Amino acid sequence: MYPDIKKAYNLSQQFRGIYNNNDKHIAMTKLAHWYRNVEESGFKNFNILLNTLTLNYKSILNYFDNRSTNASPEMKFMNSKTKKIKSE
């Protein structure tokens, strides 16, 4: 039917599956294979994500050390900024 849509969907699901892994080294290997698969697919829509991975791969892989992100401190910062703006 739509082989390109199916292929893009499969690539996005593969990427998602990497984060279901608990081992940093396995995640690194799977991420490298996924990256290669995206490059070989020729989909230009994934280029922003590929650039992000290239620039931030160490930080991204650190997620697998203790499965946490810096989202909570960022949300607290944004909430305090929002409150400040509202009070002005």
N, C-alpha and C positions, 0 to 999 in steps of 0.2 A: 504494500500500500504506500507508505511513506518511509522508505528506508533511512533517509537522512534524519527524520524526526526520531525514529526508533534508535538510531545510532547515538544521537545527541542525548536522548533520555538515558540510554545505557551508560554513557560516560558520566552523566550527572549522578546516577545511582552508584556507580563505582566509586566516585569521589566521596559520596555520603558514607559508603561502607568503610572507607579508610578510618573514619572517626569512631567506628564501632570496635576498633581494635584497641587493645590495652598495652601493646608493646611498641615502644618508640622506634626500635630498629625495623620491625616489620612494617610499621606505618611509613617509615622513610623509604623502604623498598617499594611498597605499594604506591606511594606517592610518585616515585620516579617512574614506575611503569605506567601509571595513569597519565603523567605528564607526556611521556613518549606517545601513548595512544592518542592523546588530544592533538599533538603535533602532527601525527600521521593522518589523523582524520581530516585535516584541512579546514576545520570549522574556525572561522575568524572570530566568532562570538565568544570563544573561550580565551581569547588573547589577554583580556584584562585580568582574568583569574590567573593565567600563566605568569603574567608579569608580577602580580602580587605574590605568588608562590616563590618566584625567583628572588624577589627582593626581601622576603620575610620568612624564608624556609626555616631558619633556626628558631625564630620566635614561634612559628606554627608548630614545629616539632616539640618545643618545650611544653606545649599543652599536654602531651602524652606522659610527661613526668609525674604530674599530680592531678591531671584532668581538670585544670582550672584555667580561667582566663582573667583578664583585668576588667571585665565588664562591670562588676560591682563597684569598684572605685570610680569608674567612669560615670556610672549612673548617679552616684552620690554627688559627683562634681556637677553634672548636668542639672540635677534637682536643686542644688544650692544656687546655681546660676539662674534657673527659672524663678526661684523664690525671690532672688534679688531683683530681677527685672520686674516681677509683679509688684514688689513693694515700692518701686520708684514711681 
